C-alpha cells in the first residue's frame, strides 16, 4: 500500500470519472434502485482489515491508546481523517473516543466527493451501508426530511460507488456507537455558500433529535514534513476557533489544505446552530510521523482530530445530579470539605515549592486518619485533566487524598503536568473507596453503585462507579469498557480465568 494510494484521500481524477460514467451512464440518476440495495464497502481489505475479527481488534486497539476524556459538555460534531488505517487510524481514534458508549438517534457523516463531479450534496437512501462489521441501517426519516427541505440535496447512488471518505469512518462508529442509524452525505461543492445552506438544512431537520455530525477530511497533501506541519497547524488553529471565514480565506489563499474543507465548514456551522460553542483539537499527526519517512521526496499527508461541543442543557445537568453514582459512606460535610482542601493544598504546594507529600496530614478528624483507598480526578474546563488512585487502603485517608492529588496532577502519563495558570480552573473530584470484593457472577454488579476491576494475566483495568453513570452504560457495556481499559478484547470478561472485583465509592 503506497503512501499516495492510502495515506491520503485520493486526488480527483477526471479520467476515473470518465471511466465511471462510461461504465455507469445512469450513475447519477436520482433514486436509482436505491431502496432495495445495500451499499457494499469499497476499500475493505485494503485500507483497513477485511474481516470482522481483525477489523474490530484493530479499532479497539487504536481506541485503547487514547486517554479518556470525561466531559461535562455534549459532543455535537467531530472531525476525523479518512486515509488508510495504518496511516490515520490512531488519529481518528481520538475523535471517536469522545463519543464512545454515548447514545445518538442518528449519525450524519459528511464527506467530500473524490471521483464524481456534481453540484450540491448527495445522499443515498438505500437499505443500509455494509462493512465487515455488519450492515448499518439508515435513518430514512431524516434523509427524507433533508431531501424535502433542500432541493439541492439529491438521492444520487452513483456518487457513493467508489467513494471512501464516508466508509473510512463507519467501522469506528460501529465499535463506539453500536446500533446507530446513518445519514450519508457527500458534498460536490465545497464552497462556503453550499456549506451554509447545508448546515441550515441539517440544523432544521435535526432539531429535537440527538444527532452526531462527523466531518470526514484529511489535511495537507504531499508537502515536505515541515511545510505540511506549518500549514496544518494554521488550519487547525482556525478550526479550533470555529472561525469559518478564516478557514475559507486560509484555503482560498492556499496557506492551508483540506480535501474535506466543505464537510469541516458545514459541520462547524451546523454544530453552532445546534448550540455548540467550543471546538477542541484532540490530535495531529502526518504520514511522516507514522512511517518515520519525514524526508520522503513524495511529501507527507496531514491528519487532524477535533471535537465540537455544547454545554449540557439544564435538564441534562439535573438528570446527571439525580443519577449520582456510588454510596454514602457517612463522611460529614466538614470532612468532605477538608479533603478537598487537602487535595488543593497538595497540588498548590507542589507547584510553588516542588515538595511532594511526605509524612502525615494534619487533621482533627479521626475518620480522616483511618486507612482507606481513594481516587482523585481532576477536570479543567469540563475535560478530564488527570485521574490516579490507590485501590488498597495503605495509608490514612487524608494522606491518601493528598498523595493521589499530586499524582493525578503531575504523574498521570496521559497528560502533561498541571501548570500554575491552570490552578484556578481546576475542579477536584474525590472518590473514597470501599474494599475490593471478588465476585463469581456479573449479576452481582449494580451499575451506578459499583465500580469494577478486571484482571487477566498481567493486565488490569479499573473503572469508577461514576463512569458507567456518566456514559449511561448497562452492565455489559461497563464490563466491555473495563476490558478495553485493561488493553484486553472487550469480551474478555466472559472468559474463564478472568477475575472480576467490585467496590463502591463515596464520590464528591
N, C-alpha and C positions, 0 to 999 in steps of 0.2 A: 504494500500500500504506500504510494508515494505521498510526499508532503503536499504536492499540488492537487492530488486527487481526493484526499480525505482530511487534510489538516485545515481545509477551508471550505466555505460554501463554494460550489463550482462557479466559475465566472461564466457570464451569459454567452451562449454560442448561437449565432444566427443559423449556422449550419445544422446544429442539433434541432433547432426549432423547425427548419425547413424539412428535415427528415421526418420529424414528428408529424408535421402537417400532411406529408405525403402518405405516411402510414395510417394516420388517423384523421382523414379530412373533416370528419364531423366532431373532432375532439373538443371544440369549444361550444358545441351546441347546448343551449341551456336545457337542463332537465334530462339529459341523455341517459335513459335507463338507470337513473340513479337509485330509485327506491328499492330495487331488487338486488343490488350489488354490495359486496364488501370490498373495501379498498385494501389491497394487499401491499405489504411493505416493499420498498424499492432497494434499500441498502442493508437489509438484514443479512448477516453472514459475511459482510464486507466491512462496513463502517462500525458495526457492533456485532456481537455473537448472534448466530442464527438459531440457537436452541434455547428453550426457556430456562433450563437449569444454569447454563453458562451465563446467560444474559442477566438473570436475577442475581446471581452470585457477584457479577462484576459491578452492577449498580449498587448493591448493598455494600460492597467493599468501598466504593467511592464515598458513599454516604457515611460510612463508619469513620472515615478520616476527617469529617467535618465536625467541629465542635458545636454543641447545641447552642441555639440562640433563643432562649426563653424570652418572650416579649410580652409587653403589656399593650401592644398595638395589634391591629388586624392587617394581615397581608392582603393587598388588593391586586398587585401585579408583580411579576418577576421578569427579569431579563436573563436569557440563557443562551449560550452558544449552540451551534448545530453541526460541528465538524465530526470527524471520526472520533469515537470514544477514547482511543488511546491518546489523542491529542487534547480534546476539550472536555472529556468526561468528568475529570476531577473538578474543573472549574464549574461545570454545570451543576454538580452535586451541591455546591454552596447555595445556589438559588433554591433548589428543590428541598433541601434540608429545612428551610424556613417554613415549609407548609406540611412537613411530614406528619401524618396522622390527623390532620385537620379535616373538617367537613366542608365541602362546597357543593352547591346544587349543580354547577356546571363549570367547565374549564374552557375558556376561549383561547385558542392558540393561534397567534398571528405570525405568519412567516412571509418572506419575500419570494417572488417568482424568479427562479433561476433559468428556466427553459422556455417558457411561453410568454410572448409579449401580448399584453392586453391592457385595456383601460379599466379602472375601477378596482373592485375587490371580488374575489371568487370564493364561493363556499361549495360544499359537496354534501348534499343531504342524502346519503346512501344508508345502507343497513348497518354500517359500522366500519371502523378502521382496525385492521389486524396488525399485530406484531407477534413475535414468538411467544409473548406472554399472554396472548388471547385477543379476543375481539372487544374493542371499546365501543359501547353504544353511543349514538349521537343524541343531542338534545334537539330533536326535530321541532319542538315548540318554539325554542329560542331562535333557531335558524329561520323558521317561518316568519317570526316577528321581525327579524333583521331584513329579510327579503321584502316584506311588506312595507317596512319603514323607509327603506332606502333602495331606490331603483338601480343605483349604481353598484349594489351588491347583487351578484348573479350566481345561479347554480351552474358551475362550469366544471364538470368532472375531468375534462382533458387537462386542465391546469395542474391537477394532482397526480397525473400518471407517472411522471418521473421526478416529482418534487420531493426533496429530502428535508427541507427546512422544518416542516412540522413533525415528520416522522422521528427525527432525532430526539425530540422532546418527550415522545409518548412513553417509551419504556420507563423513564424516570417517574413520570406521572402515575403509571400503573403500579409502581412499587410504593410510592409515598402516599397516594390517594386512591386506594382500591375502591372500585365501584363508582367512579365519577363518570359524568356524561360529557362528551366532547362537542365543541363548536369549532370546526376547522375554517380558517380564513387565510387566504393568500392575497397579498397586495400586488397589483400590477403597476400602479402608480405610487411611487414613494414620496411624492411631493407633499408639502405641508398642507395644502388645501384638502387633498384626499385624507390626510391624517385627521384633520379637524372634523370633516363630516362623518368619517368612520367612528371616531371617538364619540361624537354626539349620538350616533345610532346605537352604539354599544351601551352607553350610559342610560339612554332612554329605555331600551329593551331589557336591560338587566336590572332595572330599578325594582327593588323589593326582593331580589334574589341574592343568594350568597354565591358570588361568581369570582373566580380567579382568572386573571388575564396573564398569558405567557407570551412575551415578545421574543421571537427567535432571531438571533443575529450574531455573526462573528464581527470582528473589528477590522483593523488594518490588514492589507494583503500584500505580501511579497516585498516588503521593505527590509532594510538592514535591521538588526536587533535594536540598536539604539534609536533609530528613526521611528520604528514601529512603537517602541515603548513610549516615546515622547508624544506621538500622535494619539495613541490610545489613552494616555493619561489626560490629555487635553479634552478628549471627548468624554471620558468618564467623569471628569470634574463637572462638566456641564450637565451630564445626566444626573449626577448626584444632587445638583442644584435644581433639577427639574426645569431647566432653562430651555424651553422649546425653541425660541428664537435664536439663542446662542448655539444650540445643536445644529439648527438649519444653516446658519451662517458659517459655522465651522466646516460642515460638509460641503456646502457650495464653494467655499474658498479653498477646498482640498487641503485643509490643515488637519483633517482627520478623516477616517473612513469607517463605514459600517455597511455591510451588504444588506442588513435588515434595518436600515435607517427609518423606513416607513413604519414597521412594526414597533420600533422603540418609541418614536414620537407619538404614534397612535395610542400605545399603551399608557404612556405618561399622561397624555391629555384625557383619556377615558378614566384613568385612575383618579386624576384631580376632580373630575366631575362626580366621581363616586365617593369623594370625601378625603382622598389621600393628600397628605401634606408633607411627606418625608420620603426620601429615597436614600438607601444605604448601599454603597458599593461594597460588595462582600468579598470579591476575589478578582485578581487579574493575573494572567499568565499568557505567554505566547508559545507557539510550537517550538521555539528555540529553548525555552525553559524545560519543555518536556523531553525533547530529543537530545538536548545538550549541544545541538548544532547551531550555536549562536552566530557563527560566522559563515553560515551557508550562503553560497552565491545566489541561491534562489530566493533568499529572504525568508521571513517568518510570517505567521498569521496570528493575529491577536484575539484573545477571548476574555470576556468580562461577565461577571455575575452581579446582579443587583436585586434589591427588594424594595418595593414601593408600598407604603403602609399608611393607615389612618388610625386615629385614636379610637379606642373602644367606645361604643355608644354607652350611654348611662345604663341602659337595661342590661348590656353585656357585663358592665362592671358590677352591677347589682347581682347578676346571676353568678359571677365569679365569687362574690362575697358569700353568697348562700352556699356555694359548693366548697367551703373551706375544708381543706384536707387535714388528715391527722386526727389526733385526740388531745384532750386537755389533761396534762399531767399534774395540774394543781399549782403551777407556778403563779405567784401573785403578780399583780400589775406592776408593783415596785420591782420585783425580781426580774421580770422581763425587761423593764426599762433599764435596769442596772446592767443586764447582759448586753443590751445594745450599746450602752455607754462604754462597757469594757471593750467591745469589738471596735468601736470607733477610735477609742484611745489607743488601742494596739496598732491600728493602721497608721494613725497620725504620728505615733512615736517612731515607727519605722521610717516614715517619710522625713521626719525632722532630724532624727539623730542616727538613724540606721540601726537602732538597737532591736534585737529580737526579744521575744518574751522568754524570760527565764525566771525560775522560782515561782512562788505563789502569787496570786492576785488578791489584793486586799478587798475583803468583803465582810459585811456583818451578818450576811445570811448563811445559816447552817446548810441550807439546801444547795447553795452555790458552791459549797465546799465538798459536796459528795461527788464521787467519781461518776461520770455519765458521758456517753457518746454524744457528739454534736457535729452538725454541719453548719457552715456559714456560706451563704450565697450572696453575691454582690451583683447589683444591677446599676447600669449607668444609662440614663435617658431611655429607660424601658428595655434595654438589651442586657443579656447576661454578660457579666464582666469577670466572673470568677466563681468557682464553687469547689470547695475542698472540705472534707470532714474526717472524723475519727469514728469508726463504727463501734469499736470496743471501748468500754469505759476504762481508760488508762490513767486519767488524771481528774482532779476536781473540775466540775462543770465550768466555773468561771475561768479557770486556767485553760481549759479545752477551747472555749469560745475565743479567748484572746489569741491562742496559738493558731486556730483554724482561720481566724480573720486575717492574720498575717499571711498564712499560706495561700488563701484564696486571692488576696490582693497582689501578692508578689511571686508566687510559685506555681500558679496554675499554668501548665505548659501550653494551653490553648490560647493564652492571651499575654500581651506584654505587661510588665509590672505597672501597677496603678501609679499615676503621676500626681503631683501636688495639686495641679489645677483641676483635677477630677474630683477631689475630695468633697466639695460642696454638693455635687450632683450624685454622689454615691448613695445608693439605697441598700440597706443591710437586712437580709432575712436569715433568721436563726432557726434551726431545726434541732430540738433536743430529742435524742433517740431513746427508744426502749431497747432492751437486749434482743439480739437475733434469736429466732426460733426456727429450726429446721422443720419443714413440712413434708408430708408424704403425698398429699393431694393438692393440686392447684385450686380445688374448690374452697380451700381454706382462705384464699386471698380475697379480701374485701377492697375493691377499688375505692379510693378516697380515704380509706383508713390505713391501709398497709403500704409500706414500701417493700421492694423486693431486692434480693441479692441472688444472682445466678452464678454458680461455679462449675466449670468444666475443665478438667485438666489444669493447666496453669493459667486459665483465663477467668476473669471475674468481672461482672457488671453489676452496678447498683443504680437504682432509681428511687428517688424520694417519693413519698405518698402524693405530694402536690403536683408531680409531673403528670401523672395519669389524669388528674382532675383538670389541669390546665388544658391538656390536649383532648379531653373528652374521650379517652381510650376506654375500651372494655377490657375485661381480664386478659383475653388472648392477645390483644394489641399491646397491652402493658408488658406481658411476658416476651413477646416478639421484640419489642424495642429494647428490653433489658438485654436480650441476647445480642442484638446489634451493638449495644453499648459495650459489651464484652468482646466485640470483634468476632462473634460467632454467627453462624447462619441463624436466621430468625426462628426456625422451628427446633432449635437445639433443646429447648425446654421440654420437648416431648420425649427426648431420647433417654434410654436407660443409662444411668451413670451420671446424669446431670443433677447437681444438688441445688435445691431452691430453699431460700430462707426468707422469712418475713420479719418485719419490725414495724413499729409505728413511730410517730413523732409529734411533738408539740411544736407547731410552726407559727412563728410570729415575727 
